[in-house]
Structures are given as C-alpha cells and as structure tokens.
Amino acid sequence: MDGYNVLKVLGEGSFGRAVLVHHRISDQKYVMKEIRLPMSSSGVENSRKEAVLLAKMKHPNIVAFKESFEADGHLYIVMEYCDDGDLMQKIKHQGGNLFPEDTILQWFVQMCLAVKHIHDKRVLHRDIKSKNVFLTRSGKIKLGDFGSARLLAHPMSYACTYVGTPYYVPPEIWESQPYNNKSDIWSLGCILYELCTLKHPFQANSWKHLILKICNGSYDPLPSHYSYELRYLIKQMFKRNPQNRPSASTILARGCLTKLVKNFSAVLLGNTDLSHGHRRQWEKRMSNTVLDVLENASLLSSSFTREETESGGVINYSENGPRKQWNKEPPQTLLDMLSNADVSLAFKTYTIYKPASENILKGPLSDESKASDEVDGEHEAVVIDSERLEPRSDEDDTDFEEDDLDWVSELKMALKQSG
C-alpha cells in the first residue's frame, strides 16, 4: 500500500473489497481491488489470474491495468478509475426516461470492440453485465471485472467451471451445454436490451421460471420508437442456438454500426477495413486491432452445410434440406432442484441468497408488474420468437468453448449450504 492513500470504499464482496485510492507520486486516482488470498497454493494461483489477464487486456475500451502486488495475505490489483460510474447506475438514474438510440449504439459499439478484443485473445469473460461496464466522463465505455474470466490456451481447449450472473446466463448453460464465446454475446445482448428498456429482458418470480423464460426466449418487445435494425440485432443476439448468434466482429460489420466503428477506430485504434472476404481461422498470433479483426468479416452467409454431433446441437442441415430446431431443454433434475429454492436475488455473481420471507427473484432492474411466471407466451406483450429456433450459418465465426457440465453439482452444493 506504500504510495497510495485510501479515499473511500467503492464496494465489498466475498472476494474482499474495492477502494478508490490516490497515488501520491502521479497525483492520479485509481481503483484498488483487495483480494484475500486463500491458504492453498492452487487457490492463490487462481486468485492471481485476474491480475494476469487484466495485464494482457490492453485496449481503449477495457479498464486499464496499472500494477499488482501482494502484502499481508492479500493480493492488490491497481487499475484505471472510471469516473462516471457503471452502466447499471446510469440505467437506474434514468428514472424511466429512455436513452436515445444514438447514445445506446455509441456505448454498444465500444462494448463490442472490447468483447472482440478479449475473444481474439481466446478469453471468455463469463460475467458480462451492466454492472461490469464502466464509463468515463469523456464518454468512453470500459469493460471491467475479469475475476470470472477464463483464458483458453487453444481454440478447442476445455475448462471445467462455470461462473456468472443468472439474469445474464444464456440457455446453453441451463441446458448443460458447453460455454463458449457466443455465450458472452448473449450476455452482451442482455445489456443492449437493458439500455433500450431500462429493464432485464427475462424476469420471473422464481429461479425455475427465470430459467424457463430464458430457454424459451420469452421477452417483452422493445419500445416502438427504436429502429428495425436495433430490434433485429437483439433478436440475433438472443438466438437460442449459440452457433446462430453473431460474433462480435459480425455485429461490428453491420451497416448500422460500421460508421460508428470507423469513428472510434480512427480516434482510438487507427483506420478500420470492413471489406468482406473468406472465413478466417484462429491463428497462433491473434490480431490486436480492429483493422485486422474486421478485415475479412462478412455480414451473413448465403449457403451452408454442417453436421453437428454434440448433444443439443443442430443435426445434418443444409441450405436445401429441412430446417431443424435446437431441441435441448433444461435438465429436469435442475428444475426440480430449483423449484423450492428460496432465493431473492439472481443478479450477483457466485451468490445465492436465502430471504427471510420471500421466494422471488429481484434484480436491480426488476419490474414486479412484469415478473410473471408465465412462460407459455399467452400474454400479448411476451414475444416467443420461433425464428430464433431456426439455424443460421455464420461462417465468419470460429467458436471456442469450454466444457462446463459440472456446474450443476456446484449449484446443488450451494443450495444445500443455504438450506
């Protein structure tokens, strides 16, 4: 802590706390994350991963790493201070007044640039949510909190642990499918929806019905004044089959966003080439600029032929053949396990809460009038998009994923401990 003065506590959690500090030599403000180190050596290494990953993520739209050090059984990570709060705070402060579409798209493009950068480095964030997206008073968006991120050594590498925040968890996780970069895209879509409506896209009164709504794709439509392009973009990001969701590069190549991408890249990253070309494969050395990232990105593919042998996948479809549906459902054991779980919050990472008298889910943007447990789409305001179940080829994307089939047992253990 030498050289730093603590100004105030910004937040506390199971990991430790985050404080605003003043660096005496540079006369700058930073955020210092103080993490209690576990006793085991493996636990210590796991705690250090956030500092290691953050140090590698050098990008104008990612919270900048300054330094890290250990002292008195704690790991300290010093990072950039974003002086205009986070997106969750910004949304809550709107008081029901919707954001202009131009503002939403300016923020969203910057988020996509950050997500594209980490995916280029084969990093899964795994906890993208509005509370982890920060703002500066100069108008920049910064993706932060890499405490849940996972670095994969190879595109086909598999990991074994799932973390995240239930309101932003994609269908494939509840369906016991592998977590991949397209799962981050779903979470990004949840933020985009929140910016448009000031509400969570999926709301329910229980864990069970929240999961069913996510897996059925039941969400209220956007306010009517938003453009067709914006509505279509959210629809694509909420595709139930992760293979059919666009990658960050495909999103950035959309016509409604290319001008904004060029503006940001001209200021921050140099000129961006959005020309179309053949599908690119993962390489040993990944591109670090938007120019390289989007060099060969095409918007949509005209034909496709694919066979999928993984459980829950789309099997043997082609351009001229019958279209198949993503047919995986949440495991019944999971629904049974959560049917009587007393939880009042599904917004915080890692945490399952047991309330004193309520059995409801309530996030920071929850609307009690919309938190119905109906999942069959009877209400006119609820959209169940059958097109979302249809496969779409996205040949620009080479997905990478982690095998994540053991997280259900971890959730069972957490529920047992809270009982």
N, C-alpha and C positions, 0 to 999 in steps of 0.2 A: 504493500500500500504506500510505500515511500513515493513521494512526489505527487500524490493525489489527496485532495480534500473531498470528503463526502458532503454533498449538498442536500440530498434528500433521497428517501427510498421511493422507487418507482413501482415496485411490485414484489410480492413474495409468493413462493410456492413450495412444492415438495422438494424441488431441486436446491433451493436456497433463496436468494433474493437478487434483485437488480436495483442498482443505485445510480443516481446522477452524480458524477464526480467532476472536479475541476483539476486539470493538470497544471501545476504551478509553473513549470518551465515554459510551456507553449501558450499558457493562458487560454486553453480551449476546454470546452465541456465534452465529456464522453459518458457513455453508459458502461458501467462495470457490472458484469454478471458474476456473482459469488456463488460457487457450487461446492457443496460439501462433498469431499472425496470419500468413497466407500472404503471399507477395510481391505477388501480383496484386491489383488493386483489386476485381475481381469476387469473389475468394476472401475478401477482407476483409469485403465486404458479406454474403457467405454466412455467415461466422463470427458476424457481429453479429445474425443473425436470431434466435438462441436468446434473446438478451437482450431483443430487441424483443417476441417472442412471450410470453416469461415475464412481462414487464411488463404485458401486456394480460390475462393469465390470473388475474384476482383472484377467488379462490374459496376457501372454507374448506378444501376438500379438494384443493387444488393448492399445491405448495410455493411460498411467497410470495417475490416478488422484492423486494430492498432497493435495490440500485443496481448500476450497471456503469460501468466506466471503462477507459481504455487507457493503457498505460505500457510503455516499453521493448520494443515489438514484441509485446506480449501484450494480450489482452482479459480483463478480470477481471469475473466476474459474481458478485455477492454475494446470497445467498439464505438463506431460513429453514433453520435446523438442526433436523432431526427426530431427537430424542434417543433413539429406541428402535430405530434401525436400519431395515432394509428387510424386505420380506416374504420374500425368498429366505433371508435369515439366520434369520428366525423359523421358516420351514419346516424348515430344516436342523437347527435346535436342538431340534426336537420329538423327535428320536431314535426315530421310528416311532410315536409316540403321536398319534393323530388328533385334530384340532381338533373341539370341539363345533359342531354345526350353527349354533347361535345366534351363536357368535363369527364363524364364516365369513360368515354373512349380514350381520352388522353391518359387517364390513370391506368386503364386496362392495357393499353399498348405497352406501357412501361412494365407492368406486371408480366406480360408475355415475354418481353425481352429478358427479364430476369429469369423466368422459368426456362426459356430456351437455353440460356447460358448454362444453368446447372444441369439440364438434361444433356447438353453437349458434352459435359464432363462426366456423364453417367451417374449423376447424383439424383436420388429421389428425395424430395423434401419431406413428404409424408405428413405434413401438418400445415398445409396452406389454408389459411383462413384470414378473415379481415383483421383480426387482432394481431396477426403476424405480418401485416403490410403497413409500413410506416411512411410518413410524409415529412417533407421539409417545407419551410415557409417559402422557399423559392419555387415550389411546385413539383419537386421530384418525388417519385414513388420509390420506396426501397423495400425489398423482400428481406425479412429477417427471421430470427429464431431457428437456427439449424440444429437444435438439440435433438430433433427426431429424425434428422436426415440420415440417409444411408448411401455410402459410396460403393459402387459395384466395380470390381476390377475388370470385368469383361461384359459385353452386352448380354451374354447368355448366363451370367452369374446369377446365383440364387442366394437370398438371405432367408432368415428364419423368424423374424419378429415383425409384428405389425403394431404401429402406434398411430395415433391420430385423434381427431375430434369427431364424435358421432354425427353431428349435424352436417359435416362435410365429407363423410365416408361414402365412397362410391358403392354401387351394387355388388361389384365383384368381390369385395371384402366380405360383405354379409353372406354372399353365396359361396364362400370358401374357395375363391379363385385366387390365382397369384396377383400380387400388387405390382403395377408397372408404371411407366411414365404417363400413360393415359389416365391413370388414377389421379395423378396430380392435376390433370386437365379438368376432370370432373370437379375437383375442389375449387379450381380457378373459376369454373362456371358458376359455382355457388356464390362466390364473391361478386361476380358480374351481376347475377340475379339480385343480390342484396343491394347493390348500388342502384339498380333500377327500381326496386320496390320498397327498400328500407326494411325488408323482412327476410327471414330464412325461406328458402324455396320449399323445404319439406318440414312440416310441423305436425305434431301429434301429441297426444296426452300420455303416451307410454312408449317405452323402448320398442316393444313389439310392433306397434302401429307405425312408428317412425321408420323402422326397417322395411316394413311392407310398402310404405309410401315411396321410399327411395327405390326399392326394387321394382315397383310398378310404374315409376316415373310419373307420379301424381303431383302436379304443382299448379298454382294459380297462374294465369296468363299475365304478361307484362301490361302495365298501363298502356292504353291505346295510342298515346301520342308518340311512343317510341317507334323507330323505323322498322321496316320489314327486315333489313339486314341484321339489326340487333336481335330481333326475335329469332331469326334463323340461326344466328351464331350460338345463342343459348341452347336452342334445340339440338344443334350438332354436338355441343359440349356435354349435353345430358343424354347422349346415346347410351343405351343400356349395355350394349356390347362394347367393351373398351377398344377393340380393334377398329371400330367405326367412328371413334372420336378423332377429331383433327389433332395433329401435333401442334406445338407452339409455333413452329415455322409455317405450317399451313394456315394457321389463324392469322399470322402476321402478313401473309401473302394475299389475304382477302382484299378486294377492291376498296372497301370502305375504310381500311386501315393502312393501306400502303403509303398514302400521303403523310400520315402521322409518323409512320415508321421512318420515312425518309427525313422528316423534320428532326426527329430525335436522334437518328443516326448521324445526321450532318453535324449536329451540335456535340454529340457525345462520342460517337464511335466511327465517324468517317462515313463516306458515301456507301449506300446500300444498293446492291444489284438484285432486283427482284425478277430476273429473267427465269424462264421455265426450262426444264431440261429433264434428264433421266434421273431415276431414283438413285440416291446416294447411299452408300453403305457406311457403317461405323468403321472408323479407322483408329489406328494406334494413337495418332495425334489429332485431337479434336479442334475444330475451328473456334476461335475466341471472339470473332467479330460478327456483327450482323451481316456484313458483306459476304462472308464465307457461309454463314448459316443459311441464308436465303438464296444463295447463288442458283441452286437448281430446284427450288421448291415450286411445285405446280399446285394449282388450287384444287382441282378434282381430277380423278382418273376416269377415262371413258370406258375401259373394259378391265375385266379381272377374272382370274381363275385361281381358286385356292382350295386346299384341303386342310382341314383342321382336325386333329386327333385328340386334342385336350378336352377333358370333361367340361361341358357347359359351352363349348365353342360352336361355331357355325360350320356345319359339316357339308363338304362336297357341293359348293355352289359355284356357279359360273354366270357369265353375262346372260346367256340364253336359257339357262336352266331355271327350275322353280326356286323361288327365294325362300330361305329358311329363317326361322326365328331363333333368337337367343333364348334357350329353353330352361336355363338353370333357375332354380328357386332357392330361397334361403333354407338352410337345413332345418328340419322340424325340431331337432334337438335344441338348436339355438333359440327358436321361437318359444319352445316350452320353457327353456331356462330363463328367458327374459319376461315371460308372461306375468309373473308375480314379483318381478324385481322392483323394489322401492327405490326409484331414482327421481330426482327433481331437476337434475341438470345433465345435459348431454353436450355441453359446449366446451368444457375444459379437457385438455389433453391428459390422458392417463387416469383421470379421476372419475370414480363412480360415487355419487352421493346418495345417502340414505336419509330422507327427510323425516321429520317427526310425525307429520300428519298428512302429507300429500303423496300422491302416486302419479305425478305428472312430469313431463319434460318441459323445461322452460329455459330457453337460451336468451341472450341479451336482446335479440330482435324478435322474440316470440310475440305473436298476436293471438291472444286467447280466443278471439272470435273465429280464428282460422285453424286452431289446433284441434281439429276434429280427428277422431279415429277412423272415419270413413275412408276406405281405400278402394272402393269399387267404382268411383267416378260418377256417382249418382248426381252430385251437385253440379250445376251448370258452370260454376267458376273453376272447377277442377279439370285440368287437361290431362288426359291419358293419351299420349301420342303414339298411335300404332306404328307410325313411320319410324319411330325411334327403335323399334324391334327389328327393322329390316337392315340387312347388311349393306355396307357401303365400302368400297375399296378406297384405301388412302395410301397409294403406292409411294408417296413421298416419305412415309414413316417406316423406320426400322425400330420396332419396340424393344425395350429391355424390361425385365421384370424380376421380381423376387418371389420365391416360393414362400407362401405365408399361411400355411394350413394349421399352425399350432396356436394361433392367437385366441381361438375359441376356448381352449383349455385355460389360457391365462385369464380370460374374462370370467370363466366359471370360478376360478380361484379367487378372483377379486370380489365376486358376488358372495361367495361363501364367507370371506373375511368380513364383508359389510353386514352379513346377516346376524 
